């Protein structure tokens, strides 16, 4: 009985640690979105998360540790969501719609803005780039793999699916940067609808083996 109680206690402590870490990382992403990297501070993140500075430093001793963990946290959530969404795809048309909807949600979520704040700084911060870039690259490969598998499973040729995924990402990144940081605006909904109509020109059914 004592052994069972001890196991339950350990599990509860682990859950509490996970909750604390998630709160800190969510607060870090919010801070990056609202204040930018220039206004980002460990003290401010701890206050947002409702934890002590000591508790935060226990998990993330340095600012670079916090930023790296926040990057991984945002991308892990995106990967988990993509896996769940892609697993329910049925028809080829549904695959296109789900992929575009999921991609739009990713590129225009607050977390992506936070990631771009980090990327901009990493361009001139070699220490940050050395840690963050591999996380971004690995996560992007996994997201691409998930959707490539989904589109191929839905019946599209692999080479076409790869091209469609790549072009869609270039389009969405471009719209994000224009609408977020440039002094003019792109009609996102209309542009994506036009791209959706062009999808059959890029994607062809795979040939039977």
ROTOR-481268 format. One record per residue (C-alpha): x, y, z. Coordinates in Angstrom, 3 decimals, decimal comma. Layout:
<sites>
SITE        c1        c2        c3
SITE         X         Y         Z
...
</sites>
This chain:
<sites>
SITE        c1        c2        c3
SITE     0,000     0,000     0,000
SITE     2,834     2,363     0,901
SITE     4,524     1,586    -2,415
SITE     1,353     2,436    -4,347
SITE     0,983     5,700    -2,446
SITE     4,603     6,606    -3,199
SITE     4,087     5,958    -6,923
SITE     1,006     8,168    -6,964
SITE     2,947    10,923    -5,213
SITE     5,783    10,706    -7,741
SITE     3,337    10,877   -10,623
SITE     1,653    13,934    -9,122
SITE     4,978    15,670    -8,675
SITE     5,885    14,921   -12,280
SITE     2,580    16,361   -13,447
SITE     3,172    19,468   -11,381
SITE     6,607    19,902   -12,909
SITE     5,141    19,558   -16,375
SITE     2,422    22,103   -15,591
SITE     4,983    24,564   -14,232
SITE     7,227    24,146   -17,242
SITE     4,296    24,515   -19,650
SITE     3,182    27,691   -17,863
SITE     6,691    29,153   -18,097
SITE     7,086    28,307   -21,780
SITE     3,630    29,598   -22,672
SITE     4,445    32,834   -20,835
SITE     7,750    33,070   -22,698
SITE     5,992    32,821   -26,064
SITE     3,402    35,401   -25,022
SITE     6,168    37,765   -23,937
SITE     7,926    37,412   -27,291
SITE     4,701    38,143   -29,163
SITE     3,697    41,158   -27,096
SITE     7,069    42,685   -26,247
SITE     9,450    41,315   -28,861
SITE    12,857    39,914   -28,126
SITE    14,129    43,331   -27,016
SITE    11,575    43,433   -24,197
SITE    11,940    39,761   -23,298
SITE    13,265    39,023   -19,813
SITE    13,335    36,019   -17,499
SITE    11,879    38,119   -14,682
SITE     8,959    39,188   -16,852
SITE     8,304    35,628   -17,968
SITE     8,285    34,360   -14,378
SITE     5,765    37,044   -13,446
SITE     3,524    36,139   -16,381
SITE     3,704    32,454   -15,492
SITE     2,932    33,111   -11,846
SITE     6,063    31,372   -10,600
SITE     9,051    32,547    -8,618
SITE    12,277    33,495   -10,378
SITE    13,960    30,664    -8,505
SITE    11,450    28,126    -9,791
SITE    12,009    29,320   -13,335
SITE    15,784    29,227   -13,020
SITE    15,531    25,687   -11,689
SITE    14,247    24,566   -15,089
SITE    15,855    27,185   -17,335
SITE    18,984    28,649   -15,714
SITE    19,883    30,943   -18,608
SITE    17,899    33,090   -21,017
SITE    19,116    30,988   -23,948
SITE    17,816    27,855   -22,200
SITE    14,391    29,466   -21,817
SITE    14,260    30,665   -25,419
SITE    15,348    27,281   -26,780
SITE    12,820    25,416   -24,645
SITE    10,030    27,810   -25,713
SITE    10,931    27,187   -29,354
SITE    10,779    23,433   -28,898
SITE     7,535    23,707   -26,928
SITE     5,772    25,662   -29,678
SITE     6,941    23,288   -32,386
SITE     6,131    20,151   -30,399
SITE     2,562    21,389   -30,018
SITE     2,345    22,100   -33,748
SITE     3,615    18,607   -34,573
SITE     1,175    16,958   -32,183
SITE    -1,723    18,912   -33,691
SITE    -0,653    18,059   -37,246
SITE    -0,480    14,372   -36,402
SITE    -3,953    14,431   -34,899
SITE    -5,450    16,364   -37,816
SITE    -3,780    14,361   -40,587
SITE    -4,873    11,060   -39,070
SITE    -8,550    11,824   -39,764
SITE    -8,196    12,716   -43,452
SITE   -10,437    10,866   -45,882
SITE   -10,826    12,071   -49,473
SITE    -8,115    13,759   -51,574
SITE   -10,043    17,059   -51,444
SITE   -10,228    16,829   -47,674
SITE    -6,462    16,290   -47,531
SITE    -5,834    19,546   -49,398
SITE    -8,291    21,502   -47,275
SITE    -6,923    20,126   -44,003
SITE    -3,324    20,745   -44,997
SITE    -3,990    24,341   -46,017
SITE    -6,109    25,045   -42,938
SITE    -3,500    23,533   -40,627
SITE    -0,681    25,410   -42,359
SITE    -2,542    28,713   -42,169
SITE    -3,229    28,135   -38,475
SITE     0,470    27,427   -37,866
SITE     1,879    30,422   -39,731
SITE    -0,618    32,878   -38,261
SITE    -0,674    31,613   -34,681
SITE     0,928    33,856   -32,036
SITE     3,549    31,150   -31,477
SITE     4,884    31,621   -35,015
SITE     5,307    35,348   -34,391
SITE     7,291    34,440   -31,275
SITE     9,439    32,042   -33,285
SITE    10,185    34,719   -35,869
SITE    11,255    37,110   -33,116
SITE    13,775    34,461   -32,081
SITE    14,906    33,774   -35,649
SITE    15,537    37,454   -36,364
SITE    17,789    37,713   -33,319
SITE    19,502    34,404   -34,113
SITE    20,647    35,865   -37,421
SITE    23,231    37,955   -35,549
SITE    23,537    35,805   -32,398
SITE    25,638    32,778   -33,317
SITE    25,243    31,112   -29,935
SITE    21,451    31,296   -30,203
SITE    21,462    30,223   -33,854
SITE    23,614    27,186   -33,090
SITE    20,984    25,894   -30,670
SITE    17,720    27,113   -32,194
SITE    18,285    26,454   -35,899
SITE    18,590    22,655   -35,525
SITE    15,342    22,611   -33,509
SITE    13,553    24,571   -36,227
SITE    14,974    22,415   -39,018
SITE    14,137    19,135   -37,300
SITE    10,582    20,226   -36,541
SITE     9,998    21,497   -40,064
SITE    11,154    18,161   -41,496
SITE     8,752    16,321   -39,208
SITE     5,818    18,576   -40,100
SITE     6,594    18,156   -43,794
SITE     6,813    14,388   -43,385
SITE     3,438    14,241   -41,641
SITE     1,676    16,133   -44,411
SITE     3,577    14,443   -47,211
SITE     2,488    11,066   -45,890
SITE    -1,094    12,327   -45,561
SITE    -1,249    13,655   -49,123
SITE     0,357    10,525   -50,562
SITE    -2,023     8,355   -48,556
SITE    -4,896    10,423   -49,958
SITE    -3,784     9,419   -53,455
SITE    -1,466    12,172   -54,705
SITE     1,900    11,615   -56,377
SITE     4,767    12,043   -53,901
SITE     6,782    14,494   -56,006
SITE     3,708    16,663   -56,571
SITE     2,821    16,567   -52,879
SITE     6,340    17,664   -51,931
SITE     6,138    20,590   -54,337
SITE     2,663    21,582   -53,164
SITE     3,756    21,589   -49,520
SITE     6,832    23,686   -50,296
SITE     4,972    26,234   -52,428
SITE     2,193    26,538   -49,853
SITE     4,720    27,302   -47,137
SITE     6,482    29,935   -49,217
SITE     3,138    31,581   -49,905
SITE     2,044    31,581   -46,259
SITE     5,394    32,814   -44,959
SITE     5,297    35,642   -47,475
SITE     1,797    36,705   -46,451
SITE     2,809    36,557   -42,791
SITE     5,840    38,782   -43,241
SITE     3,992    41,309   -45,391
SITE     0,998    41,581   -43,066
SITE     3,090    41,577   -39,890
SITE     6,051    43,818   -40,645
SITE     5,607    45,612   -43,957
SITE     3,523    48,771   -44,536
SITE     0,960    47,138   -46,826
SITE    -1,536    44,339   -46,612
SITE    -2,332    41,096   -48,429
SITE    -5,894    39,742   -48,526
SITE    -5,058    36,431   -46,911
SITE    -8,406    34,700   -47,346
SITE    -8,752    35,603   -51,030
SITE    -5,138    34,673   -51,780
SITE    -5,421    31,283   -50,118
SITE    -8,705    30,574   -51,865
SITE    -7,037    31,338   -55,214
SITE    -4,204    28,979   -54,291
SITE    -6,685    26,303   -53,280
SITE    -8,288    26,505   -56,721
SITE    -4,866    26,082   -58,338
SITE    -4,084    22,974   -56,275
SITE    -5,345    20,504   -58,944
SITE    -2,764    21,961   -61,353
SITE     0,043    21,051   -58,949
SITE    -1,271    17,805   -57,468
SITE    -1,906    14,787   -59,643
SITE    -3,232    11,371   -58,587
SITE    -0,509     8,821   -58,054
SITE    -0,293     6,048   -60,640
SITE    -1,128     2,498   -59,581
SITE     1,969     0,432   -58,863
</sites>
